[in-house]
């Protein structure tokens, strides 16, 4: 049994900052995340992409922000259970929760904070013959974790949103050959990215196939070919490829959280904006997973929510004990 003051479900940027805010109040946190590493969407989906709206950083790479948040949290000695998903939440007493993961790990906490972003993400997979045969490191992947893994290879990217466009632009200088397949002539990505894609295609740096759908993938132990068809001309084409990256977005799912008795509106948890508490006493929700009037799904808003949540959690865990807030410029940061 793992024992902690605050159990945080999720390990994205808002959850990581909550460690710091709780630590200033002498509360220890333990984080649980289904992903194998901390960082949430930032580390899993776009670690190399710059973020421009973090105060004090004109530009910061997503993974760099996560690394800094982890370092900021280190003095407070947080615990982590990664690669496991919380399956059940049981309230034993007024300040006594037991959380159990899919692997049987149990965490005893006085407060539970749900900071799971948009929930557990699952990639939207196209209906392509043979696709599942080449998942799990055999040539088909649904996100780009390490661009260097594609150096000097022949790859196919499918999609028309920002992720497909951005990674095509970025990888054009990394791979041997890149083909972008899109089912329409109109893109959903930013106009600037669309212009860059068109320029790369006209310069012969990428192959661009519009009005085209994936139909079949083949290979031996690993991917060898990607078959496509033009929806207008019905012309079929087979592309030799080492990797296929379908980027049709991710589908968030709340998972077991849906069955915990929380007030949920459109796959988000309703909270009281006084302290971001839920309808279950002792359970809070911060970051993209919560909802309230005028909600903005921004990392900086999640940071604000984490701060207010921490002060409320302190009062909940320590009833009757007065706390006088002191600024870190005065008090510093004291390690556990």
C-alpha positions in Angstrom: 0.0 0.0 0.0 1.4 3.4 -1.0 0.5 6.1 1.4 0.4 9.8 0.6 -1.3 13.1 1.3 -2.5 13.7 -2.2 -3.0 11.1 -5.0 -2.9 12.8 -8.4 -4.4 11.0 -11.3 -2.4 12.1 -14.3 1.2 13.3 -14.7 0.9 16.1 -17.2 2.1 19.7 -16.7 -0.8 20.7 -14.4 -0.3 17.6 -12.3 3.4 18.3 -12.0 2.9 21.9 -11.0 0.4 20.7 -8.3 3.3 18.8 -6.7 5.1 22.1 -6.2 2.1 24.0 -4.9 1.2 21.2 -2.5 4.8 20.8 -1.5 5.0 24.4 -0.3 2.2 23.5 2.1 4.1 20.5 3.3 1.9 17.9 1.5 3.4 15.0 -0.4 1.9 13.9 -3.7 1.9 10.6 -5.5 1.1 10.6 -9.3 -0.5 7.8 -11.3 -0.5 7.8 -15.1 -1.4 5.3 -17.8 1.5 6.5 -19.9 4.9 5.1 -19.3 6.5 8.5 -18.6 5.5 11.8 -17.0 4.5 14.7 -19.3 1.0 13.7 -20.5 0.2 15.0 -24.0 3.3 17.2 -24.1 5.7 14.3 -23.9 3.5 11.7 -25.7 2.2 13.6 -28.6 4.3 16.7 -29.4 7.6 16.8 -27.2 9.5 18.7 -29.9 6.9 21.4 -30.6 7.3 24.9 -29.2 4.8 26.4 -26.8 4.4 30.2 -26.9 1.9 31.0 -24.1 3.8 30.0 -20.9 4.5 33.1 -18.8 8.1 34.1 -18.8 9.0 31.8 -21.8 8.7 33.5 -25.2 9.1 30.0 -26.6 9.6 26.6 -24.8 9.7 23.1 -26.2 6.9 20.9 -24.8 9.4 18.4 -23.3 11.6 21.2 -22.0 8.7 22.6 -20.1 8.0 19.1 -18.6 11.6 18.6 -17.7 11.6 22.0 -15.9 8.4 21.1 -14.0 9.9 17.8 -12.9 13.0 19.6 -11.6 10.8 22.2 -9.8 8.9 19.4 -8.1 12.0 17.3 -7.1 12.5 19.0 -3.7 9.1 17.7 -2.5 10.0 14.0 -3.2 6.9 13.0 -5.2 6.1 9.4 -5.9 5.1 8.0 -9.3 3.2 5.0 -10.5 3.5 5.0 -14.3 2.1 2.6 -17.0 -0.9 1.9 -14.8 -4.5 3.1 -14.9 -6.7 3.8 -11.9 -9.6 1.5 -12.0 -11.4 2.1 -8.8 -11.9 4.8 -6.2 -13.2 3.9 -2.7 -13.8 6.4 0.1 -13.4 4.7 3.5 -13.7 7.7 5.8 -13.9 11.5 5.7 -10.2 11.8 4.7 -9.3 8.3 3.6 -9.4 7.2 0.0 -8.1 3.9 -1.6 -7.3 3.9 -5.3 -6.6 0.7 -7.1 -4.9 0.4 -10.5 -5.4 -2.1 -13.3 -2.2 -3.8 -12.0 -3.5 -4.1 -8.5 -1.4 -1.3 -7.0 -3.2 0.4 -4.1 -2.7 4.0 -3.0 -4.1 5.4 0.3 -4.6 9.2 0.2 -6.3 11.9 2.2 -7.2 13.8 -1.0 -7.6 12.8 -4.6 -6.9 15.1 -7.5 -7.9 14.2 -11.0 -5.6 16.0 -13.5 -5.9 13.6 -16.4 -6.0 16.1 -19.2 -8.8 14.9 -21.5 -8.7 11.4 -20.1 -7.0 8.4 -21.6 -6.1 9.0 -25.2 -6.6 6.4 -28.0 -5.5 7.2 -31.6 -8.2 7.4 -34.2 -7.2 4.6 -36.5 -8.2 4.5 -40.2 -9.9 1.4 -41.7 -6.9 0.0 -43.5 -6.4 -3.7 -44.3 -3.5 -5.2 -42.4 -2.9 -2.1 -40.2 -2.9 -3.9 -36.9 -0.2 -6.3 -38.1 2.4 -3.6 -38.2 1.7 -1.8 -34.9 4.0 -2.0 -31.9 7.3 -1.2 -33.5 6.7 -2.9 -36.8 6.3 0.2 -38.9 2.9 1.7 -38.0 2.8 4.3 -35.3 0.2 7.0 -34.4 2.5 9.6 -33.0 6.1 10.8 -33.5 8.1 10.3 -30.3 11.6 10.5 -31.7 12.2 12.1 -35.1 15.6 10.6 -35.4 14.0 7.2 -35.6 13.0 8.1 -39.1 16.3 9.4 -40.4 17.1 8.3 -43.9 13.9 6.2 -44.1 11.0 6.2 -46.5 7.8 7.2 -44.7 4.2 7.9 -45.3 2.2 10.4 -43.2 -1.6 10.4 -43.5 -3.8 13.3 -42.4 -4.7 16.9 -43.0 -4.6 18.5 -39.6 -1.8 20.5 -37.9 0.0 17.4 -36.6 0.2 15.8 -40.0 1.4 19.1 -41.6 3.8 20.0 -38.9 5.5 16.6 -38.8 5.7 16.5 -42.6 7.4 19.9 -42.6 9.8 18.9 -39.8 10.7 15.4 -41.1 11.2 16.6 -44.7 14.8 17.3 -43.8 15.3 14.1 -41.8 13.9 11.3 -43.9 15.0 9.9 -47.3 11.5 10.2 -48.8 8.3 11.4 -47.4 4.7 11.1 -48.8 1.8 13.0 -47.3 -1.5 11.4 -48.1 -4.7 13.4 -47.5 -8.3 12.4 -48.3 -9.3 15.9 -49.4 -8.0 18.9 -51.2 -8.6 21.2 -48.2 -6.5 21.0 -45.1 -7.6 21.6 -41.5 -4.2 22.9 -40.5 -3.0 26.5 -40.3 -2.7 28.4 -43.6 1.0 29.0 -43.0 1.6 25.3 -42.6 -0.5 24.6 -45.7 1.6 27.1 -47.7 4.8 25.4 -46.5 3.5 22.0 -47.6 2.6 23.3 -51.0 6.1 24.8 -51.4 7.8 21.6 -50.4 5.7 19.6 -52.9 6.4 22.1 -55.7 10.1 21.9 -54.9 10.0 18.1 -55.0 11.0 17.7 -51.4 7.8 15.7 -50.5 5.3 13.7 -52.5 1.8 15.1 -51.9 -1.2 12.9 -52.7 -4.6 14.7 -52.3 -8.1 13.1 -52.6 -6.3 9.9 -51.6 -7.2 7.3 -49.0 -5.1 4.5 -47.5 -6.4 1.1 -48.4 -3.9 -1.6 -47.4 -0.5 -2.2 -45.8 1.8 -5.1 -46.5 5.1 -6.5 -45.4 6.9 -9.5 -43.9 7.8 -9.0 -40.2 7.8 -5.2 -40.8 6.0 -2.8 -43.0 7.1 -2.7 -46.7 4.3 -1.1 -48.7 1.4 1.2 -48.3 -1.4 1.0 -50.9 -3.6 4.1 -51.6 -6.5 5.0 -54.0 -7.5 8.3 -55.5 -11.1 8.9 -54.6 -11.8 10.8 -57.8 -9.9 8.9 -60.5 -10.0 5.6 -58.7 -6.3 5.2 -59.6 -4.5 2.9 -57.2 -0.9 3.3 -56.2 1.6 1.3 -54.0 4.2 3.2 -52.1 7.3 1.6 -50.7 7.6 2.6 -47.1 9.5 1.8 -43.9 7.0 3.6 -41.7 3.4 4.7 -41.9 2.2 7.4 -39.5 -1.6 8.0 -39.6 -2.3 11.3 -37.8 -6.1 11.5 -37.5 -6.1 12.8 -34.0 -6.7 11.1 -30.6 -10.0 10.2 -29.1 -10.1 11.0 -25.3 -12.0 8.7 -23.0 -12.7 9.2 -19.3 -12.5 5.5 -18.7 -13.3 4.2 -15.2 -13.7 7.8 -13.9 -17.1 7.9 -15.6 -18.4 5.4 -13.0 -17.2 7.1 -9.8 -20.3 9.2 -9.2 -18.8 12.5 -10.3 -20.9 15.2 -12.0 -19.9 14.9 -15.6 -20.8 17.2 -18.5 -19.7 16.3 -22.0 -16.8 14.1 -20.8 -15.6 16.7 -18.4 -15.9 16.9 -14.6 -17.9 19.8 -13.1 -16.1 21.7 -10.4 -16.7 24.5 -7.9 -14.4 27.4 -9.1 -13.8 28.5 -5.5 -11.3 25.6 -5.2 -11.9 23.2 -8.1 -13.5 20.6 -5.9 -16.0 18.1 -7.3 -19.3 16.9 -5.9 -17.4 14.3 -3.9 -15.8 15.8 -0.8 -12.0 15.4 -0.9 -11.9 14.9 -4.7 -10.7 17.8 -6.9 -10.3 18.1 -10.7 -7.8 20.5 -12.3 -6.7 21.1 -15.9 -8.4 20.1 -19.1 -10.4 17.4 -17.5 -12.6 19.8 -15.6 -15.4 22.2 -16.8 -17.0 25.4 -15.5 -18.4 28.6 -16.9 -15.9 30.4 -19.1 -13.4 27.5 -18.9 -10.2 28.0 -21.0 -8.2 24.9 -21.7 -4.8 26.5 -21.3 -1.8 25.2 -19.3 -1.5 28.5 -17.5 -5.1 28.2 -16.3 -4.4 24.7 -15.0 -1.5 26.1 -13.0 -3.9 28.6 -11.4 -6.3 25.8 -10.6 -3.5 23.7 -9.0 -2.6 26.6 -6.7 -6.2 27.1 -5.4 -6.8 23.4 -5.1 -3.7 22.9 -3.0 -4.7 25.6 -0.4 -8.2 24.0 -0.2 -6.7 20.5 0.2 -4.5 21.8 3.0 -7.5 23.0 4.9 -9.3 19.8 4.2 -6.5 17.6 5.4 -5.7 19.9 8.4 -9.0 21.1 9.8 -8.7 23.9 12.3 -5.0 24.5 11.6 -4.5 28.0 10.3 -1.9 28.5 7.5 -0.4 31.9 6.7 0.8 32.1 3.2 4.3 33.3 2.6 5.8 34.0 -0.8 8.7 31.8 -2.0 10.8 35.0 -2.4 10.6 35.3 1.4 10.3 31.7 2.6 12.3 29.9 -0.2 11.6 26.2 -1.0 12.1 23.7 1.8 12.7 20.1 0.8 10.9 17.2 2.5 
